[in-house]
C-alpha cells in the first residue's frame, strides 16, 4: 500500500481534509537541481515497488529504503563502524551494525554499494529526472483540476 503525498490531487485532498500543509520529498530528489550524485537519483528512477522495504536503522527507528548491496551486507552482519562520529546520542558503537551518517553520505555521493538509500513510499512512481519547475507546474495543475472537478 502506498501512502504519502505524490500528486497535486493528493495535496488537494489532504488540504480538503483539514491539513494545514503537506510534505513532499522523494519527487524532488530526482530533479536536475538536487545536488545528489546522478547514481542516487537514478536509484530513485529505477526503483520498483518490490525494491522498497522498511528497515531498522542503527538507532532503532524504522526507515523506508531501496534494497541494495549495502542492505544485504547489513543483513549478513558484515559491517561494523570504524569509529563513532558522535552524531546521534543514542548510537552505541559497540552494538550498532553500521554508521548511519557514513551510509547516508556514501549513497548521496554515489557510492550506493556502501550506502543506505532512504526514500518515500511513492519512489517507484518516479520515472524520470526532471526539474523543480516542472514538478511545481504539474502539482499545481493537478491540484487545480481536483478543486475544479
N, C-alpha and C positions, 0 to 999 in steps of 0.2 A: 504494500500500500504506500503510495506516495503522499507525502504531506508537504507543507511548506508553500511558499509563495513563488510562483514562476511566471504567471501571465498577468496582463492588465485586468483580466476578469477576476483572477484570484485577489488582486488588490481591491477592486471594486466590491467584491463580495465581503471581504474582511471589513472594509470600512462601513458597508451597509449593516453588518452585524454589530457594529459599535466600536471597532478598533480605532484607536487614535492614529495609528500608523502601522507600517509593515516593514519587515527587514528582508532584503534580497541580497544574496552574496554570490552564490555559485555562478550565476549568469555573467557576473562582472569579471570573473577570473578569466574567462575565455574571450577577452577583449584585447584589441591592439594596445590599449592604454595601460593594461595591467603590466606591472614590471616583473612578474614571474617569468621564469625561463619558458621557452616555447614548448619544451618537453612536458612541463607541468600543465600548460594549457591544453596540449594535445591529449594528455591523460583524461582530462575532463571531456573533451570532444569525443574520444574513443570509448568512454566508459559505457558499459551496458548495465541494465538493471541488476543482472545477476553478479556483476563485479562488485557491487556495493555491499558492505557489511558493517554491523555495529561491532566495534572493538572496545576493549577496556584499556584506557590509557594508563601509563605508569602511576598516575596519581589516583587511580581508581574510578575515574569518571568515564562514562561511555562516550564514544565518538563514532561518527559515520565516516568510513574511509573506503577508498578504492583498493581492492585487493591487488597486491603486487608482491614482488620478491621479498621486500622488507617485512611484510606481514607474515609471510611464510617463515622467514628466519626467526621472527619473534615467537611464533608458534612452536618452533623446534627448540627454542631456548638457546639459540646460537649467538645471542647478543648480550653484552654487558657494557654499561657505561665505563669509559676510561677514567673520567673524572667528573666531579659534580660541579655544575656551573652555578649552583645556588639560585636558580631562577624560580623554583617553587618550594615553599617552605615544607610542604607535606611529602616531598620526594625523599626517599631513603635509598642512597646509592647501593647499600648492601642488598636491598630487596627488589629494586626496580629492574625490569627486564631490558630497558633501553632509556636513553636520554631523549625525552620528547622534544626539547629545544633543538638538539642536533638533528633529529629525524625530520622536523618541520623545515629547518633551514636547508638540509640536504635536498628535500623534494622541491622546494620552491626555486632552488638554484639549478635544478635539472638533474640531480643525482637521485633519480627515482628508485633505483635498486637499494639505496641506503636511506630512503626517506619515506615518511608517512604522508599519504595524500588524503587529508581530510576533505570532505565535500558535503554538499547538501543533498537532500533526498531526491531532488529532481535533476541531478547531474547527468543522468542517462538521456535526458531530453535535450541536452546541448549538442548541437550537431555541426557547429562551425565557430571559427573565431571571427568576431565581428567588432563593431565599435560601440562605445558607450552611447554615442549619439543615436545610433540605430536601435539599441535596446530601449532607450528612453522613448524614442518615437513609437516603437512597437507597443510598449507598455501603455503609453498614453492613448494610442488608437484603440487598443483592446479594451481599456477601461471605459473610454467614451462609448464604444459600441455596447458594452454591458449596461451602462446607465441609460442609453437611448433605445433600449430594446422594446 
